[in-house]
């Protein structure tokens, strides 16, 4: 796929980090599978990969988590987080 950001690069399979924020809540997913531009580094995450991250984020919001950093592993996102809950 050609990069829609820089228009010069081609994407190849790799990994990236994804940060989701809402108000005071920040969640970071590391090692997320993505197509990454070989020129500018722009990552493209597909819907199948994004859905479990969004579900885990919504769960963290409901639980009142403020900061959460997780290693991406499909199917295990909600079971092995490193969290820092509100005090």
GIURVEN-V625977 format. One line per field, one symbol per residue. phi: phi as a letter, one per 40 degrees, with the letter a starting at -180 (. if undefined). burial: # if it has 16 or more other ideal C-beta (glycine too) atoms within 10 Angstrom, else .. A space follows every 50 residues. Layout:
BEGIN
phi: ???
burial: ???
END
This chain:
BEGIN
phi: .cccccgbcbcbcababbbbbafccbbbbbgccacbccbbgccbbccccc dccccccccccccgccbabbccadgbccbbcbbbcdb
burial: ..#.....#.#....#.#.#....#####..######....##.#...#. .##..##..#....#..#.#.#....#...#......
END
